[in-house]
Amino acid sequence: MADDNKNLSDDLNDMLGDAKDTAKRAGDKISSSAKEFSEDAKEFANEAKEKASEFADDAKEVLSDGKNVAIIAHITIIGFIIALVMNGSNKTDYGSFYIRQMLGLCILSLSIWVLSLIVPLLGFLSLLTIILWIMSLIGALSGEKKPVFLLGEQFQEWFKSI
């Protein structure tokens, strides 16, 4: 019986030794994996910071470009409001020029719409404002300050405070 207990004790010691070795290898593997994950996380964080910095630089460039403001001003009333805000934070002559043009065209269009309610035959003048809007948009896209036909210079004078 003493031999059986000794063999059993030896077997248990061998099993405990194997378990300790396996646990040590698992711990070492987990430790090395944790180091890899930590390095990957640091690399990802650095890449994210770099991309965020690039995005911020690009956003500053877009906001400082008067051409973007001019084009955005042509896109509905919401675009006009966005262009006003963008131009207010970083005023450019080019952006201000087209904001004044669009304000004048919006007022002209609204006036024609109201007049066409009173005198329906004047509704065809709405086509004129669409043509003037297209001409203004083409000017904004081309990068040149082109006042709209007939009223462009007056728009610049009337709304010079913008």
C-alpha positions as CSV (number, residue, x, y, z in Angstrom):
1,M,0.0,0.0,0.0
2,A,2.9,2.3,0.7
3,D,4.1,1.7,-2.9
4,D,0.6,2.6,-4.2
5,N,0.5,5.8,-2.2
6,K,4.0,6.7,-3.4
7,N,3.1,6.0,-7.0
8,L,-0.1,8.0,-6.5
9,S,1.8,10.8,-4.9
10,D,4.4,10.8,-7.7
11,D,1.6,10.8,-10.3
12,L,-0.1,13.7,-8.6
13,N,3.2,15.6,-8.4
14,D,3.8,15.0,-12.1
15,M,0.2,16.1,-12.9
16,L,0.7,19.3,-10.8
17,G,4.0,19.9,-12.5
18,D,2.4,19.5,-15.9
19,A,-0.4,21.8,-14.9
20,K,2.0,24.4,-13.6
21,D,4.0,24.2,-16.8
22,T,0.8,24.5,-18.9
23,A,-0.4,27.4,-16.8
24,K,3.0,29.1,-17.1
25,R,3.0,28.7,-20.9
26,A,-0.6,30.0,-21.1
27,G,0.4,33.0,-18.9
28,D,3.4,33.7,-21.1
29,K,1.2,33.4,-24.3
30,I,-1.4,35.7,-22.7
31,S,1.3,38.2,-21.7
32,S,2.8,38.2,-25.2
33,S,-0.7,38.6,-26.8
34,A,-1.5,41.4,-24.4
35,K,1.8,43.2,-25.5
36,E,0.8,42.7,-29.1
37,F,-2.7,44.0,-28.5
38,S,-1.2,47.0,-26.6
39,E,1.1,47.8,-29.4
40,D,-1.7,47.4,-32.0
41,A,-3.9,49.7,-29.9
42,K,-1.2,52.3,-29.7
43,E,-0.6,52.1,-33.4
44,F,-4.4,52.4,-34.0
45,A,-4.6,55.4,-31.7
46,N,-1.6,57.1,-33.5
47,E,-3.2,56.5,-36.9
48,A,-6.6,57.9,-35.6
49,K,-4.9,61.0,-34.3
50,E,-3.1,61.5,-37.6
51,K,-6.3,61.0,-39.6
52,A,-8.2,63.5,-37.3
53,S,-5.4,66.0,-37.8
54,E,-5.6,65.6,-41.5
55,F,-9.4,66.0,-41.4
56,A,-9.0,69.2,-39.3
57,D,-6.5,70.6,-41.8
58,D,-8.8,69.7,-44.7
59,A,-11.8,71.3,-42.9
60,K,-9.8,74.5,-42.3
61,E,-8.9,74.6,-45.9
62,V,-12.5,74.1,-47.1
63,L,-13.7,76.8,-44.7
64,S,-11.1,79.3,-45.8
65,D,-11.8,78.8,-49.5
66,G,-14.1,81.4,-50.8
67,K,-15.0,79.3,-53.8
68,N,-16.6,76.7,-51.6
69,V,-18.6,79.3,-49.8
70,A,-19.7,80.8,-53.2
71,I,-20.9,77.4,-54.4
72,I,-22.7,76.4,-51.2
73,A,-24.5,79.8,-51.3
74,H,-26.2,78.6,-54.5
75,I,-27.7,75.5,-52.9
76,T,-31.2,76.3,-51.5
77,I,-31.9,78.6,-48.6
78,I,-30.1,76.2,-46.2
79,G,-27.0,76.4,-48.3
80,F,-27.2,80.2,-48.3
81,I,-27.4,80.2,-44.5
82,I,-24.5,77.7,-44.2
83,A,-22.5,80.0,-46.6
84,L,-23.3,83.0,-44.4
85,V,-22.0,81.2,-41.3
86,M,-18.9,79.9,-43.1
87,N,-18.1,83.3,-44.5
88,G,-18.8,85.0,-41.1
89,S,-16.1,82.9,-39.4
90,N,-13.5,83.5,-42.2
91,K,-14.6,86.3,-44.5
92,T,-13.4,86.2,-48.1
93,D,-14.1,88.7,-50.8
94,Y,-15.1,85.9,-53.2
95,G,-17.5,84.3,-50.8
96,S,-19.1,87.6,-49.8
97,F,-19.5,88.6,-53.5
98,Y,-21.6,85.5,-54.3
99,I,-23.5,85.6,-51.0
100,R,-24.6,89.2,-52.0
101,Q,-25.5,87.9,-55.5
102,M,-27.6,85.1,-54.1
103,L,-29.3,87.4,-51.6
104,G,-30.3,89.7,-54.4
105,L,-31.5,86.8,-56.6
106,C,-33.6,85.4,-53.7
107,I,-35.2,88.7,-53.1
108,L,-35.8,89.1,-56.9
109,S,-37.3,85.6,-57.1
110,L,-39.6,86.2,-54.1
111,S,-40.7,89.5,-55.6
112,I,-41.5,87.9,-58.9
113,W,-43.4,85.1,-57.2
114,V,-45.5,87.6,-55.2
115,L,-46.2,89.7,-58.3
116,S,-47.2,86.6,-60.3
117,L,-49.8,85.9,-57.6
118,I,-51.3,89.3,-58.4
119,V,-50.7,89.3,-62.1
120,P,-50.4,85.7,-63.3
121,L,-48.9,86.7,-66.7
122,L,-45.7,87.8,-64.8
123,G,-45.0,84.2,-63.9
124,F,-42.8,83.7,-66.9
125,L,-40.3,86.1,-65.2
126,S,-39.5,83.2,-62.8
127,L,-37.6,81.7,-65.8
128,L,-35.5,84.8,-65.8
129,T,-34.4,84.3,-62.2
130,I,-33.6,80.6,-62.9
131,I,-31.4,81.7,-65.8
132,L,-29.7,84.3,-63.6
133,W,-29.1,81.7,-60.9
134,I,-27.5,79.3,-63.4
135,M,-25.3,82.1,-64.7
136,S,-24.3,83.0,-61.2
137,L,-23.5,79.3,-60.3
138,I,-21.4,79.0,-63.4
139,G,-19.5,82.1,-62.4
140,A,-18.9,80.7,-58.9
141,L,-17.7,77.4,-60.3
142,S,-15.3,79.1,-62.7
143,G,-13.6,81.0,-59.9
144,E,-14.4,84.5,-61.3
145,K,-16.5,87.3,-59.8
146,K,-19.2,87.6,-62.4
147,P,-22.2,89.8,-61.4
148,V,-25.5,88.6,-62.7
149,F,-27.0,90.4,-65.7
150,L,-28.5,93.8,-65.1
151,L,-28.8,93.7,-61.3
152,G,-25.5,92.2,-60.2
153,E,-23.7,95.5,-59.6
154,Q,-26.8,96.8,-57.7
155,F,-26.8,93.7,-55.5
156,Q,-23.2,94.3,-54.6
157,E,-23.9,98.0,-53.7
158,W,-27.2,97.3,-51.8
159,F,-25.8,94.5,-49.7
160,K,-22.2,95.7,-49.3
161,S,-22.5,95.3,-45.5
162,I,-22.6,91.5,-45.9
